[in-house]
Amino acid sequence: MSDFRNAPEAAPPGVPVSSGTPGEQGPRTSGDPVPHARAKGEPRFPEGPKPDPAGSHFERRIRSFQPRRSRVTTGQAEALRRLWPQWGLDIDGQRVIDLAELFGNDHPVVLEIGFGMGEATAQMAAADPDTNIVAVDVHTPGQGNLLNLAEHHGLSNVRVGNGDAIILLREMLAPDSLDGLRVYFPDPWPKKRHHKRRLIQPAFLDLAATRLKPGALVHCATDWEPYAEQMLDVLTAHPEFENTQPGGGFAPRPAHRPLTRFEGQGLDKGHVVNDLLFRRVQR
Ligand SMILES: C[S@@+](CC[C@H](N)C(=O)[O-])C[C@H]1O[C@@H](n2cnc3c(N)ncnc32)[C@H](O)[C@@H]1O
């Protein structure tokens, strides 16, 4: 059976990165790459994702993610360099993407926002090769992991987006271009003063509705119950979405959604997981 957890690690020569995820690093051995200090302005991954692809071109806004310095393993770094030209997509906000050209076919396209380490994304892509997935995150190690999984499993139906999904939706996707939207375990931002950072709120849904085709499915899941209630409230109140559940409320977890890494952590803490399945209304 295929393993969709950490992608297989290759040991490329001379890669200036850590040799493990935080807290998992063993002692350095002679076979490890020698770290080298990058010169000022030298890109971390010359052929890979840009550090801030949209740069200051777009106004600063409240972000749903926390920029974090992330350790990248040797295998992830190598994937970012080698595989980015084939699977990567920098979200620079500079052009509207032709999705048929991007994937080389006109299969339905689903956007996944916040794929984390990408295991669930890869699993869903492998299980449904006739659906294209644009998977977006700002998390560099996860991008490397998903690239490795894409190569390992030969996933021609995945593209790995680097940057803010809001800029992708607003600047780079045409109206009515998406057949679905997946948001699995978005950052819950539990503190009240941070609630404004939560992704699923009315303004986000206004934008998403314009990019989703009528009938397109919006699938969200969270292990943070107050956020689940908020999602249910804002999706139910939004005129462009209707609940797929006849009586309203949360949906049973669909069999096609794999367990995600964050979900597993939430379950370990005894959290309750809620799925929401809404549809963009047909007019
Ligand atoms: C809590 S993690 C969940 C990851 C994964 N879905 C899982 O369940 O394991 C949320 C992810 O969403 C990403 N994220 C949040 N807001 C984003 C945005 N506006 N654009 C792209 N990625 C975003 C974060 O970087 C983070 O990796």
The ligand as a Gaussian input file, in Angstrom:
#p B3LYP/6-31G(d) Opt

LIG

0 1
 C       -3.622000      24.110000      10.576000
 S       -2.822000      23.847000       9.041000
 C       -3.717000      22.473000       8.360000
 C       -2.941000      21.751000       7.319000
 C       -3.631000      20.526000       6.692000
 N       -4.829000      20.895000       5.964000
 C       -3.947000      19.489000       7.723000
 O       -5.135000      19.319000       8.045000
 O       -3.026000      18.829000       8.203000
 C       -3.412000      25.204000       8.102000
 C       -2.529000      25.538000       6.908000
 O       -3.147000      26.565000       6.146000
 C       -2.142000      27.410000       5.627000
 N       -2.776000      28.686000       5.281000
 C       -3.511000      29.479000       6.089000
 N       -3.963000      30.551000       5.427000
 C       -3.511000      30.434000       4.148000
 C       -3.651000      31.249000       2.991000
 N       -4.346000      32.396000       3.018000
 N       -3.048000      30.855000       1.872000
 C       -2.333000      29.701000       1.839000
 N       -2.180000      28.887000       2.901000
 C       -2.755000      29.252000       4.047000
 C       -1.115000      27.474000       6.738000
 O        0.162000      27.826000       6.252000
 C       -1.145000      26.052000       7.286000
 O       -0.172000      25.232000       6.666000

